[in-house]
Amino acid sequence: MILKDAVFVYQMKELEAIKWHGRYHTHGQNDYELHYFVQGAGKFLSGDTLYNITPGTLFLTSPGVKHSIKVKDPGSPITYYALLIQPEGGDQDVEELLKEEIRRRPWYAIGSNYRFFFEELRERG
């Protein structure tokens, strides 16, 4: 598994940050993205499905699926981590697991206790 990018967005409230992180975009054909929301409220658009963003939610995005983050209220900014990962040749089991989980349910309420885990990935990535 290759960690291609790891981003921490602290209090997405400035207009330029909202425009950039809120754009409707996709990634490469083998790239999966995980978004873990630490604070704030808004909407996560994945394909044509809209989900609520609350602290402690994790969203999985498949390769080629357009997605976007929408801030509910700039007075309640969103803070989140985004990890862009790419399975390698020997990661077929991991890739099948990701595909199955995303098909079954692309979001999870995992709670707000994972910030340091994501921070560690970001620092080491």
Backbone as XML, in Angstrom:
<?xml version="1.0"?>
<chain id="A" units="angstrom">
  <residue number="1" name="MET">
    <atom name="N" x="0.856" y="-1.174" z="0.000"/>
    <atom name="CA" x="0.000" y="0.000" z="0.000"/>
    <atom name="C" x="0.899" y="1.232" z="0.000"/>
  </residue>
  <residue number="2" name="ILE">
    <atom name="N" x="0.596" y="2.145" z="-0.883"/>
    <atom name="CA" x="1.339" y="3.401" z="-0.967"/>
    <atom name="C" x="0.465" y="4.519" z="-0.403"/>
  </residue>
  <residue number="3" name="LEU">
    <atom name="N" x="1.010" y="5.275" z="0.531"/>
    <atom name="CA" x="0.333" y="6.472" z="1.025"/>
    <atom name="C" x="0.799" y="7.615" z="0.129"/>
  </residue>
  <residue number="4" name="LYS">
    <atom name="N" x="-0.031" y="7.996" z="-0.831"/>
    <atom name="CA" x="0.352" y="8.987" z="-1.833"/>
    <atom name="C" x="0.291" y="10.413" z="-1.304"/>
  </residue>
  <residue number="5" name="ASP">
    <atom name="N" x="-0.653" y="10.662" z="-0.395"/>
    <atom name="CA" x="-0.801" y="12.010" z="0.148"/>
    <atom name="C" x="-1.541" y="11.918" z="1.470"/>
  </residue>
  <residue number="6" name="ALA">
    <atom name="N" x="-1.178" y="12.785" z="2.387"/>
    <atom name="CA" x="-1.842" y="12.877" z="3.683"/>
    <atom name="C" x="-1.970" y="14.355" z="4.021"/>
  </residue>
  <residue number="7" name="VAL">
    <atom name="N" x="-3.198" y="14.801" z="4.207"/>
    <atom name="CA" x="-3.482" y="16.219" z="4.396"/>
    <atom name="C" x="-4.272" y="16.418" z="5.682"/>
  </residue>
  <residue number="8" name="PHE">
    <atom name="N" x="-3.930" y="17.477" z="6.398"/>
    <atom name="CA" x="-4.717" y="17.914" z="7.550"/>
    <atom name="C" x="-5.234" y="19.310" z="7.241"/>
  </residue>
  <residue number="9" name="VAL">
    <atom name="N" x="-6.533" y="19.479" z="7.295"/>
    <atom name="CA" x="-7.146" y="20.785" z="7.046"/>
    <atom name="C" x="-7.734" y="21.262" z="8.375"/>
  </residue>
  <residue number="10" name="TYR">
    <atom name="N" x="-7.139" y="22.337" z="8.885"/>
    <atom name="CA" x="-7.566" y="22.883" z="10.168"/>
    <atom name="C" x="-8.581" y="23.999" z="9.937"/>
  </residue>
  <residue number="11" name="GLN">
    <atom name="N" x="-9.764" y="23.805" z="10.453"/>
    <atom name="CA" x="-10.838" y="24.800" z="10.419"/>
    <atom name="C" x="-11.020" y="25.429" z="9.036"/>
  </residue>
  <residue number="12" name="MET">
    <atom name="N" x="-11.540" y="24.629" z="8.134"/>
    <atom name="CA" x="-11.828" y="25.093" z="6.781"/>
    <atom name="C" x="-12.937" y="26.149" z="6.849"/>
  </residue>
  <residue number="13" name="LYS">
    <atom name="N" x="-12.521" y="27.424" z="6.817"/>
    <atom name="CA" x="-13.496" y="28.503" z="6.922"/>
    <atom name="C" x="-13.200" y="29.668" z="5.985"/>
  </residue>
  <residue number="14" name="GLU">
    <atom name="N" x="-11.955" y="29.795" z="5.544"/>
    <atom name="CA" x="-11.611" y="30.867" z="4.611"/>
    <atom name="C" x="-12.220" y="30.545" z="3.247"/>
  </residue>
  <residue number="15" name="LEU">
    <atom name="N" x="-12.679" y="31.549" z="2.544"/>
    <atom name="CA" x="-13.356" y="31.360" z="1.263"/>
    <atom name="C" x="-12.526" y="30.550" z="0.275"/>
  </residue>
  <residue number="16" name="GLU">
    <atom name="N" x="-11.234" y="30.854" z="0.162"/>
    <atom name="CA" x="-10.378" y="30.124" z="-0.782"/>
    <atom name="C" x="-10.255" y="28.648" z="-0.389"/>
  </residue>
  <residue number="17" name="ALA">
    <atom name="N" x="-10.127" y="28.367" z="0.900"/>
    <atom name="CA" x="-10.041" y="26.984" z="1.365"/>
    <atom name="C" x="-11.357" y="26.246" z="1.113"/>
  </residue>
  <residue number="18" name="ILE">
    <atom name="N" x="-12.469" y="26.919" z="1.340"/>
    <atom name="CA" x="-13.773" y="26.309" z="1.090"/>
    <atom name="C" x="-13.927" y="25.989" z="-0.393"/>
  </residue>
  <residue number="19" name="LYS">
    <atom name="N" x="-13.502" y="26.906" z="-1.256"/>
    <atom name="CA" x="-13.577" y="26.668" z="-2.706"/>
    <atom name="C" x="-12.694" y="25.491" z="-3.115"/>
  </residue>
  <residue number="20" name="TRP">
    <atom name="N" x="-11.439" y="25.472" z="-2.630"/>
    <atom name="CA" x="-10.503" y="24.436" z="-3.030"/>
    <atom name="C" x="-10.931" y="23.059" z="-2.529"/>
  </residue>
  <residue number="21" name="HIS">
    <atom name="N" x="-11.200" y="22.948" z="-1.234"/>
    <atom name="CA" x="-11.541" y="21.650" z="-0.657"/>
    <atom name="C" x="-12.979" y="21.246" z="-0.968"/>
  </residue>
  <residue number="22" name="GLY">
    <atom name="N" x="-13.796" y="22.207" z="-1.366"/>
    <atom name="CA" x="-15.188" y="21.923" z="-1.700"/>
    <atom name="C" x="-15.413" y="21.639" z="-3.175"/>
  </residue>
  <residue number="23" name="ARG">
    <atom name="N" x="-14.349" y="21.670" z="-3.968"/>
    <atom name="CA" x="-14.523" y="21.408" z="-5.400"/>
    <atom name="C" x="-14.941" y="19.947" z="-5.610"/>
  </residue>
  <residue number="24" name="TYR">
    <atom name="N" x="-15.710" y="19.723" z="-6.658"/>
    <atom name="CA" x="-16.169" y="18.386" z="-7.022"/>
    <atom name="C" x="-15.066" y="17.770" z="-7.872"/>
  </residue>
  <residue number="25" name="HIS">
    <atom name="N" x="-14.343" y="16.795" z="-7.339"/>
    <atom name="CA" x="-13.156" y="16.275" z="-8.004"/>
    <atom name="C" x="-13.036" y="14.762" z="-7.834"/>
  </residue>
  <residue number="26" name="THR">
    <atom name="N" x="-12.095" y="14.189" z="-8.554"/>
    <atom name="CA" x="-11.808" y="12.757" z="-8.466"/>
    <atom name="C" x="-10.294" y="12.562" z="-8.438"/>
  </residue>
  <residue number="27" name="HIS">
    <atom name="N" x="-9.879" y="11.335" z="-8.188"/>
    <atom name="CA" x="-8.457" y="11.000" z="-8.165"/>
    <atom name="C" x="-8.168" y="9.919" z="-9.205"/>
  </residue>
  <residue number="28" name="GLY">
    <atom name="N" x="-6.937" y="9.443" z="-9.237"/>
    <atom name="CA" x="-6.501" y="8.478" z="-10.235"/>
    <atom name="C" x="-7.249" y="7.157" z="-10.196"/>
  </residue>
  <residue number="29" name="GLN">
    <atom name="N" x="-7.031" y="6.358" z="-11.222"/>
    <atom name="CA" x="-7.805" y="5.132" z="-11.397"/>
    <atom name="C" x="-7.550" y="4.082" z="-10.314"/>
  </residue>
  <residue number="30" name="ASN">
    <atom name="N" x="-6.443" y="4.155" z="-9.599"/>
    <atom name="CA" x="-6.166" y="3.194" z="-8.526"/>
    <atom name="C" x="-6.121" y="3.844" z="-7.151"/>
  </residue>
  <residue number="31" name="ASP">
    <atom name="N" x="-6.595" y="5.087" z="-7.044"/>
    <atom name="CA" x="-6.489" y="5.837" z="-5.800"/>
    <atom name="C" x="-7.775" y="5.795" z="-4.985"/>
  </residue>
  <residue number="32" name="TYR">
    <atom name="N" x="-7.633" y="5.408" z="-3.737"/>
    <atom name="CA" x="-8.728" y="5.452" z="-2.772"/>
    <atom name="C" x="-8.443" y="6.612" z="-1.826"/>
  </residue>
  <residue number="33" name="GLU">
    <atom name="N" x="-9.507" y="7.272" z="-1.360"/>
    <atom name="CA" x="-9.294" y="8.367" z="-0.411"/>
    <atom name="C" x="-10.147" y="8.142" z="0.826"/>
  </residue>
  <residue number="34" name="LEU">
    <atom name="N" x="-9.546" y="8.406" z="1.982"/>
    <atom name="CA" x="-10.244" y="8.352" z="3.257"/>
    <atom name="C" x="-10.305" y="9.773" z="3.798"/>
  </residue>
  <residue number="35" name="HIS">
    <atom name="N" x="-11.488" y="10.185" z="4.214"/>
    <atom name="CA" x="-11.683" y="11.487" z="4.851"/>
    <atom name="C" x="-12.170" y="11.224" z="6.264"/>
  </residue>
  <residue number="36" name="TYR">
    <atom name="N" x="-11.444" y="11.737" z="7.244"/>
    <atom name="CA" x="-11.823" y="11.590" z="8.646"/>
    <atom name="C" x="-12.075" y="12.986" z="9.210"/>
  </residue>
  <residue number="37" name="PHE">
    <atom name="N" x="-13.322" y="13.237" z="9.644"/>
    <atom name="CA" x="-13.729" y="14.556" z="10.103"/>
    <atom name="C" x="-13.632" y="14.650" z="11.622"/>
  </residue>
  <residue number="38" name="VAL">
    <atom name="N" x="-12.877" y="15.654" z="12.064"/>
    <atom name="CA" x="-12.596" y="15.848" z="13.476"/>
    <atom name="C" x="-13.591" y="16.812" z="14.113"/>
  </residue>
  <residue number="39" name="GLN">
    <atom name="N" x="-13.938" y="17.891" z="13.402"/>
    <atom name="CA" x="-14.890" y="18.866" z="13.948"/>
    <atom name="C" x="-15.650" y="19.528" z="12.813"/>
  </residue>
  <residue number="40" name="GLY">
    <atom name="N" x="-16.761" y="20.151" z="13.178"/>
    <atom name="CA" x="-17.564" y="20.893" z="12.218"/>
    <atom name="C" x="-18.733" y="20.072" z="11.690"/>
  </residue>
  <residue number="41" name="ALA">
    <atom name="N" x="-19.503" y="20.707" z="10.828"/>
    <atom name="CA" x="-20.672" y="20.067" z="10.238"/>
    <atom name="C" x="-20.778" y="20.498" z="8.783"/>
  </residue>
  <residue number="42" name="GLY">
    <atom name="N" x="-21.342" y="19.630" z="7.996"/>
    <atom name="CA" x="-21.523" y="19.926" z="6.583"/>
    <atom name="C" x="-22.043" y="18.716" z="5.852"/>
  </residue>
  <residue number="43" name="LYS">
    <atom name="N" x="-21.737" y="18.654" z="4.570"/>
    <atom name="CA" x="-22.181" y="17.559" z="3.713"/>
    <atom name="C" x="-20.987" y="17.013" z="2.944"/>
  </residue>
  <residue number="44" name="PHE">
    <atom name="N" x="-21.012" y="15.717" z="2.706"/>
    <atom name="CA" x="-20.011" y="15.057" z="1.884"/>
    <atom name="C" x="-20.747" y="14.474" z="0.688"/>
  </residue>
  <residue number="45" name="LEU">
    <atom name="N" x="-20.404" y="14.953" z="-0.493"/>
    <atom name="CA" x="-21.015" y="14.477" z="-1.726"/>
    <atom name="C" x="-20.083" y="13.443" z="-2.341"/>
  </residue>
  <residue number="46" name="SER">
    <atom name="N" x="-20.579" y="12.228" z="-2.505"/>
    <atom name="CA" x="-19.808" y="11.148" z="-3.113"/>
    <atom name="C" x="-20.631" y="10.603" z="-4.266"/>
  </residue>
  <residue number="47" name="GLY">
    <atom name="N" x="-20.144" y="10.843" z="-5.499"/>
    <atom name="CA" x="-20.958" y="10.503" z="-6.667"/>
    <atom name="C" x="-22.164" y="11.403" z="-6.672"/>
  </residue>
  <residue number="48" name="ASP">
    <atom name="N" x="-23.341" y="10.817" z="-6.596"/>
    <atom name="CA" x="-24.568" y="11.623" z="-6.542"/>
    <atom name="C" x="-25.290" y="11.469" z="-5.202"/>
  </residue>
  <residue number="49" name="THR">
    <atom name="N" x="-24.581" y="10.959" z="-4.194"/>
    <atom name="CA" x="-25.174" y="10.752" z="-2.870"/>
    <atom name="C" x="-24.581" y="11.752" z="-1.885"/>
  </residue>
  <residue number="50" name="LEU">
    <atom name="N" x="-25.449" y="12.374" z="-1.111"/>
    <atom name="CA" x="-25.066" y="13.378" z="-0.136"/>
    <atom name="C" x="-25.184" y="12.801" z="1.274"/>
  </residue>
  <residue number="51" name="TYR">
    <atom name="N" x="-24.113" y="12.928" z="2.060"/>
    <atom name="CA" x="-24.068" y="12.414" z="3.431"/>
    <atom name="C" x="-23.820" y="13.569" z="4.394"/>
  </residue>
  <residue number="52" name="ASN">
    <atom name="N" x="-24.268" y="13.412" z="5.632"/>
    <atom name="CA" x="-23.991" y="14.406" z="6.668"/>
    <atom name="C" x="-22.583" y="14.206" z="7.216"/>
  </residue>
  <residue number="53" name="ILE">
    <atom name="N" x="-21.888" y="15.308" z="7.415"/>
    <atom name="CA" x="-20.586" y="15.298" z="8.075"/>
    <atom name="C" x="-20.814" y="15.686" z="9.525"/>
  </residue>
  <residue number="54" name="THR">
    <atom name="N" x="-20.331" y="14.845" z="10.428"/>
    <atom name="CA" x="-20.333" y="15.147" z="11.856"/>
    <atom name="C" x="-18.969" y="14.715" z="12.400"/>
  </residue>
  <residue number="55" name="PRO">
    <atom name="N" x="-18.551" y="15.251" z="13.533"/>
    <atom name="CA" x="-17.267" y="14.830" z="14.101"/>
    <atom name="C" x="-17.225" y="13.321" z="14.306"/>
  </residue>
  <residue number="56" name="GLY">
    <atom name="N" x="-16.108" y="12.724" z="13.895"/>
    <atom name="CA" x="-15.936" y="11.286" z="14.064"/>
    <atom name="C" x="-16.403" y="10.446" z="12.892"/>
  </residue>
  <residue number="57" name="THR">
    <atom name="N" x="-16.811" y="11.072" z="11.782"/>
    <atom name="CA" x="-17.212" y="10.279" z="10.625"/>
    <atom name="C" x="-16.029" y="10.065" z="9.692"/>
  </residue>
  <residue number="58" name="LEU">
    <atom name="N" x="-16.022" y="8.895" z="9.067"/>
    <atom name="CA" x="-14.996" y="8.498" z="8.110"/>
    <atom name="C" x="-15.697" y="8.136" z="6.808"/>
  </residue>
  <residue number="59" name="PHE">
    <atom name="N" x="-15.212" y="8.692" z="5.702"/>
    <atom name="CA" x="-15.762" y="8.403" z="4.381"/>
    <atom name="C" x="-14.688" y="7.753" z="3.528"/>
  </residue>
  <residue number="60" name="LEU">
    <atom name="N" x="-15.060" y="6.712" z="2.809"/>
    <atom name="CA" x="-14.178" y="6.025" z="1.877"/>
    <atom name="C" x="-14.629" y="6.364" z="0.467"/>
  </residue>
  <residue number="61" name="THR">
    <atom name="N" x="-13.689" y="6.737" z="-0.390"/>
    <atom name="CA" x="-14.011" y="7.107" z="-1.765"/>
    <atom name="C" x="-13.239" y="6.204" z="-2.715"/>
  </residue>
  <residue number="62" name="SER">
    <atom name="N" x="-13.947" y="5.618" z="-3.673"/>
    <atom name="CA" x="-13.354" y="4.722" z="-4.665"/>
    <atom name="C" x="-12.642" y="5.496" z="-5.759"/>
  </residue>
  <residue number="63" name="PRO">
    <atom name="N" x="-11.735" y="4.822" z="-6.466"/>
    <atom name="CA" x="-11.088" y="5.451" z="-7.612"/>
    <atom name="C" x="-12.131" y="5.928" z="-8.636"/>
  </residue>
  <residue number="64" name="GLY">
    <atom name="N" x="-11.911" y="7.120" z="-9.158"/>
    <atom name="CA" x="-12.774" y="7.643" z="-10.203"/>
    <atom name="C" x="-14.096" y="8.216" z="-9.745"/>
  </residue>
  <residue number="65" name="VAL">
    <atom name="N" x="-14.417" y="8.154" z="-8.445"/>
    <atom name="CA" x="-15.688" y="8.687" z="-7.946"/>
    <atom name="C" x="-15.492" y="10.152" z="-7.563"/>
  </residue>
  <residue number="66" name="LYS">
    <atom name="N" x="-16.292" y="11.014" z="-8.167"/>
    <atom name="CA" x="-16.216" y="12.437" z="-7.835"/>
    <atom name="C" x="-16.781" y="12.660" z="-6.442"/>
  </residue>
  <residue number="67" name="HIS">
    <atom name="N" x="-16.148" y="13.567" z="-5.711"/>
    <atom name="CA" x="-16.592" y="13.857" z="-4.352"/>
    <atom name="C" x="-16.272" y="15.305" z="-3.999"/>
  </residue>
  <residue number="68" name="SER">
    <atom name="N" x="-16.938" y="15.774" z="-2.942"/>
    <atom name="CA" x="-16.817" y="17.165" z="-2.536"/>
    <atom name="C" x="-17.194" y="17.300" z="-1.065"/>
  </residue>
  <residue number="69" name="ILE">
    <atom name="N" x="-16.637" y="18.329" z="-0.421"/>
    <atom name="CA" x="-16.960" y="18.646" z="0.972"/>
    <atom name="C" x="-17.661" y="19.995" z="0.991"/>
  </residue>
  <residue number="70" name="LYS">
    <atom name="N" x="-18.810" y="20.043" z="1.620"/>
    <atom name="CA" x="-19.589" y="21.282" z="1.703"/>
    <atom name="C" x="-19.710" y="21.708" z="3.170"/>
  </residue>
  <residue number="71" name="VAL">
    <atom name="N" x="-19.262" y="22.912" z="3.450"/>
    <atom name="CA" x="-19.357" y="23.464" z="4.800"/>
    <atom name="C" x="-20.797" y="23.900" z="5.058"/>
  </residue>
  <residue number="72" name="LYS">
    <atom name="N" x="-21.337" y="23.514" z="6.211"/>
    <atom name="CA" x="-22.699" y="23.903" z="6.565"/>
    <atom name="C" x="-22.770" y="25.390" z="6.867"/>
  </residue>
  <residue number="73" name="ASP">
    <atom name="N" x="-21.810" y="25.846" z="7.670"/>
    <atom name="CA" x="-21.793" y="27.242" z="8.102"/>
    <atom name="C" x="-20.339" y="27.640" z="8.344"/>
  </residue>
  <residue number="74" name="PRO">
    <atom name="N" x="-19.831" y="28.671" z="7.636"/>
    <atom name="CA" x="-18.440" y="29.081" z="7.860"/>
    <atom name="C" x="-18.135" y="29.424" z="9.322"/>
  </residue>
  <residue number="75" name="GLY">
    <atom name="N" x="-19.168" y="29.729" z="10.102"/>
    <atom name="CA" x="-18.986" y="29.990" z="11.528"/>
    <atom name="C" x="-18.724" y="28.718" z="12.321"/>
  </residue>
  <residue number="76" name="SER">
    <atom name="N" x="-18.962" y="27.560" z="11.701"/>
    <atom name="CA" x="-18.688" y="26.255" z="12.302"/>
    <atom name="C" x="-17.775" y="25.492" z="11.350"/>
  </residue>
  <residue number="77" name="PRO">
    <atom name="N" x="-16.473" y="25.852" z="11.323"/>
    <atom name="CA" x="-15.564" y="25.299" z="10.326"/>
    <atom name="C" x="-15.327" y="23.796" z="10.483"/>
  </residue>
  <residue number="78" name="ILE">
    <atom name="N" x="-14.975" y="23.177" z="9.367"/>
    <atom name="CA" x="-14.686" y="21.744" z="9.331"/>
    <atom name="C" x="-13.175" y="21.537" z="9.454"/>
  </residue>
  <residue number="79" name="THR">
    <atom name="N" x="-12.792" y="20.590" z="10.294"/>
    <atom name="CA" x="-11.411" y="20.153" z="10.427"/>
    <atom name="C" x="-11.380" y="18.677" z="10.067"/>
  </residue>
  <residue number="80" name="TYR">
    <atom name="N" x="-10.451" y="18.299" z="9.172"/>
    <atom name="CA" x="-10.419" y="16.897" z="8.747"/>
    <atom name="C" x="-9.047" y="16.471" z="8.243"/>
  </residue>
  <residue number="81" name="TYR">
    <atom name="N" x="-8.890" y="15.159" z="8.145"/>
    <atom name="CA" x="-7.730" y="14.526" z="7.528"/>
    <atom name="C" x="-8.193" y="13.859" z="6.242"/>
  </residue>
  <residue number="82" name="ALA">
    <atom name="N" x="-7.341" y="13.882" z="5.233"/>
    <atom name="CA" x="-7.592" y="13.152" z="3.995"/>
    <atom name="C" x="-6.348" y="12.338" z="3.672"/>
  </residue>
  <residue number="83" name="LEU">
    <atom name="N" x="-6.535" y="11.047" z="3.434"/>
    <atom name="CA" x="-5.443" y="10.158" z="3.064"/>
    <atom name="C" x="-5.723" y="9.594" z="1.683"/>
  </residue>
  <residue number="84" name="LEU">
    <atom name="N" x="-4.786" y="9.746" z="0.790"/>
    <atom name="CA" x="-4.898" y="9.203" z="-0.558"/>
    <atom name="C" x="-3.987" y="7.982" z="-0.614"/>
  </residue>
  <residue number="85" name="ILE">
    <atom name="N" x="-4.592" y="6.809" z="-0.819"/>
    <atom name="CA" x="-3.826" y="5.570" z="-0.802"/>
    <atom name="C" x="-3.989" y="4.827" z="-2.122"/>
  </residue>
  <residue number="86" name="GLN">
    <atom name="N" x="-2.960" y="4.031" z="-2.427"/>
    <atom name="CA" x="-2.994" y="3.238" z="-3.657"/>
    <atom name="C" x="-2.471" y="1.840" z="-3.338"/>
  </residue>
  <residue number="87" name="PRO">
    <atom name="N" x="-3.314" y="0.829" z="-3.519"/>
    <atom name="CA" x="-2.837" y="-0.541" z="-3.312"/>
    <atom name="C" x="-1.748" y="-0.889" z="-4.324"/>
  </residue>
  <residue number="88" name="GLU">
    <atom name="N" x="-0.797" y="-1.699" z="-3.887"/>
    <atom name="CA" x="0.268" y="-2.174" z="-4.773"/>
    <atom name="C" x="-0.087" y="-3.585" z="-5.240"/>
  </residue>
  <residue number="89" name="GLY">
    <atom name="N" x="0.772" y="-4.156" z="-6.065"/>
    <atom name="CA" x="0.524" y="-5.476" z="-6.634"/>
    <atom name="C" x="0.176" y="-6.561" z="-5.631"/>
  </residue>
  <residue number="90" name="GLY">
    <atom name="N" x="0.855" y="-6.592" z="-4.497"/>
    <atom name="CA" x="0.601" y="-7.622" z="-3.495"/>
    <atom name="C" x="-0.535" y="-7.311" z="-2.544"/>
  </residue>
  <residue number="91" name="ASP">
    <atom name="N" x="-1.236" y="-6.223" z="-2.776"/>
    <atom name="CA" x="-2.297" y="-5.772" z="-1.866"/>
    <atom name="C" x="-3.688" y="-6.129" z="-2.364"/>
  </residue>
  <residue number="92" name="GLN">
    <atom name="N" x="-3.824" y="-7.214" z="-3.107"/>
    <atom name="CA" x="-5.128" y="-7.546" z="-3.687"/>
    <atom name="C" x="-6.185" y="-7.778" z="-2.616"/>
  </residue>
  <residue number="93" name="ASP">
    <atom name="N" x="-5.809" y="-8.404" z="-1.494"/>
    <atom name="CA" x="-6.769" y="-8.633" z="-0.416"/>
    <atom name="C" x="-7.253" y="-7.314" z="0.177"/>
  </residue>
  <residue number="94" name="VAL">
    <atom name="N" x="-6.324" y="-6.377" z="0.366"/>
    <atom name="CA" x="-6.682" y="-5.062" z="0.907"/>
    <atom name="C" x="-7.594" y="-4.329" z="-0.081"/>
  </residue>
  <residue number="95" name="GLU">
    <atom name="N" x="-7.252" y="-4.372" z="-1.354"/>
    <atom name="CA" x="-8.072" y="-3.693" z="-2.358"/>
    <atom name="C" x="-9.472" y="-4.294" z="-2.428"/>
  </residue>
  <residue number="96" name="GLU">
    <atom name="N" x="-9.583" y="-5.614" z="-2.362"/>
    <atom name="CA" x="-10.904" y="-6.261" z="-2.369"/>
    <atom name="C" x="-11.708" y="-5.864" z="-1.135"/>
  </residue>
  <residue number="97" name="LEU">
    <atom name="N" x="-11.044" y="-5.764" z="0.010"/>
    <atom name="CA" x="-11.708" y="-5.327" z="1.240"/>
    <atom name="C" x="-12.226" y="-3.899" z="1.089"/>
  </residue>
  <residue number="98" name="LEU">
    <atom name="N" x="-11.404" y="-3.002" z="0.556"/>
    <atom name="CA" x="-11.834" y="-1.618" z="0.330"/>
    <atom name="C" x="-13.040" y="-1.571" z="-0.604"/>
  </residue>
  <residue number="99" name="LYS">
    <atom name="N" x="-12.970" y="-2.296" z="-1.709"/>
    <atom name="CA" x="-14.079" y="-2.309" z="-2.671"/>
    <atom name="C" x="-15.362" y="-2.801" z="-2.020"/>
  </residue>
  <residue number="100" name="GLU">
    <atom name="N" x="-15.249" y="-3.882" z="-1.263"/>
    <atom name="CA" x="-16.433" y="-4.456" z="-0.613"/>
    <atom name="C" x="-17.015" y="-3.495" z="0.426"/>
  </residue>
  <residue number="101" name="GLU">
    <atom name="N" x="-16.156" y="-2.892" z="1.239"/>
    <atom name="CA" x="-16.642" y="-1.952" z="2.259"/>
    <atom name="C" x="-17.320" y="-0.746" z="1.620"/>
  </residue>
  <residue number="102" name="ILE">
    <atom name="N" x="-16.745" y="-0.231" z="0.572"/>
    <atom name="CA" x="-17.327" y="0.939" z="-0.086"/>
    <atom name="C" x="-18.663" y="0.581" z="-0.732"/>
  </residue>
  <residue number="103" name="ARG">
    <atom name="N" x="-18.748" y="-0.598" z="-1.338"/>
    <atom name="CA" x="-20.026" y="-1.044" z="-1.922"/>
    <atom name="C" x="-21.100" y="-1.188" z="-0.840"/>
  </residue>
  <residue number="104" name="ARG">
    <atom name="N" x="-20.680" y="-1.768" z="0.281"/>
    <atom name="CA" x="-21.613" y="-2.017" z="1.375"/>
    <atom name="C" x="-22.031" y="-0.738" z="2.083"/>
  </residue>
  <residue number="105" name="ARG">
    <atom name="N" x="-21.026" y="0.087" z="2.372"/>
    <atom name="CA" x="-21.286" y="1.303" z="3.155"/>
    <atom name="C" x="-20.057" y="2.205" z="3.069"/>
  </residue>
  <residue number="106" name="PRO">
    <atom name="N" x="-20.156" y="3.333" z="2.389"/>
    <atom name="CA" x="-18.977" y="4.187" z="2.199"/>
    <atom name="C" x="-18.666" y="5.129" z="3.357"/>
  </residue>
  <residue number="107" name="TRP">
    <atom name="N" x="-19.409" y="5.058" z="4.453"/>
    <atom name="CA" x="-19.116" y="5.949" z="5.593"/>
    <atom name="C" x="-19.305" y="5.195" z="6.902"/>
  </residue>
  <residue number="108" name="TYR">
    <atom name="N" x="-18.585" y="5.668" z="7.903"/>
    <atom name="CA" x="-18.643" y="5.049" z="9.227"/>
    <atom name="C" x="-18.567" y="6.118" z="10.291"/>
  </residue>
  <residue number="109" name="ALA">
    <atom name="N" x="-19.309" y="5.925" z="11.366"/>
    <atom name="CA" x="-19.214" y="6.785" z="12.545"/>
    <atom name="C" x="-18.231" y="6.087" z="13.488"/>
  </residue>
  <residue number="110" name="ILE">
    <atom name="N" x="-16.937" y="6.410" z="13.348"/>
    <atom name="CA" x="-15.906" y="5.711" z="14.129"/>
    <atom name="C" x="-15.568" y="6.423" z="15.430"/>
  </residue>
  <residue number="111" name="GLY">
    <atom name="N" x="-16.086" y="7.620" z="15.613"/>
    <atom name="CA" x="-15.814" y="8.353" z="16.835"/>
    <atom name="C" x="-14.646" y="9.312" z="16.673"/>
  </residue>
  <residue number="112" name="SER">
    <atom name="N" x="-14.467" y="10.136" z="17.670"/>
    <atom name="CA" x="-13.484" y="11.221" z="17.579"/>
    <atom name="C" x="-12.142" y="10.896" z="18.225"/>
  </residue>
  <residue number="113" name="ASN">
    <atom name="N" x="-11.896" y="9.625" z="18.533"/>
    <atom name="CA" x="-10.653" y="9.258" z="19.218"/>
    <atom name="C" x="-9.524" y="8.845" z="18.279"/>
  </residue>
  <residue number="114" name="TYR">
    <atom name="N" x="-9.650" y="9.079" z="16.983"/>
    <atom name="CA" x="-8.648" y="8.619" z="16.022"/>
    <atom name="C" x="-7.764" y="9.729" z="15.472"/>
  </residue>
  <residue number="115" name="ARG">
    <atom name="N" x="-7.871" y="10.902" z="16.034"/>
    <atom name="CA" x="-7.094" y="12.027" z="15.511"/>
    <atom name="C" x="-5.593" y="11.754" z="15.553"/>
  </residue>
  <residue number="116" name="PHE">
    <atom name="N" x="-5.094" y="11.196" z="16.642"/>
    <atom name="CA" x="-3.660" y="10.955" z="16.750"/>
    <atom name="C" x="-3.203" y="9.852" z="15.793"/>
  </residue>
  <residue number="117" name="PHE">
    <atom name="N" x="-4.063" y="8.886" z="15.522"/>
    <atom name="CA" x="-3.750" y="7.861" z="14.536"/>
    <atom name="C" x="-3.559" y="8.493" z="13.164"/>
  </residue>
  <residue number="118" name="PHE">
    <atom name="N" x="-4.489" y="9.356" z="12.754"/>
    <atom name="CA" x="-4.385" y="10.009" z="11.459"/>
    <atom name="C" x="-3.217" y="10.995" z="11.422"/>
  </residue>
  <residue number="119" name="GLU">
    <atom name="N" x="-2.948" y="11.633" z="12.536"/>
    <atom name="CA" x="-1.815" y="12.555" z="12.601"/>
    <atom name="C" x="-0.503" y="11.800" z="12.420"/>
  </residue>
  <residue number="120" name="GLU">
    <atom name="N" x="-0.417" y="10.644" z="13.043"/>
    <atom name="CA" x="0.785" y="9.807" z="12.897"/>
    <atom name="C" x="0.976" y="9.385" z="11.434"/>
  </residue>
  <residue number="121" name="LEU">
    <atom name="N" x="-0.092" y="9.000" z="10.770"/>
    <atom name="CA" x="0.000" y="8.650" z="9.344"/>
    <atom name="C" x="0.448" y="9.852" z="8.517"/>
  </residue>
  <residue number="122" name="ARG">
    <atom name="N" x="-0.114" y="11.005" z="8.836"/>
    <atom name="CA" x="0.236" y="12.221" z="8.079"/>
    <atom name="C" x="1.718" y="12.552" z="8.265"/>
  </residue>
  <residue number="123" name="GLU">
    <atom name="N" x="2.203" y="12.490" z="9.494"/>
    <atom name="CA" x="3.601" y="12.822" z="9.765"/>
    <atom name="C" x="4.560" y="11.832" z="9.121"/>
  </residue>
  <residue number="124" name="ARG">
    <atom name="N" x="4.230" y="10.576" z="9.159"/>
    <atom name="CA" x="5.129" y="9.549" z="8.622"/>
    <atom name="C" x="4.985" y="9.377" z="7.123"/>
  </residue>
  <residue number="125" name="GLY">
    <atom name="N" x="3.847" y="9.830" z="6.583"/>
    <atom name="CA" x="3.601" y="9.692" z="5.139"/>
    <atom name="C" x="4.399" y="10.684" z="4.371"/>
  </residue>
</chain>
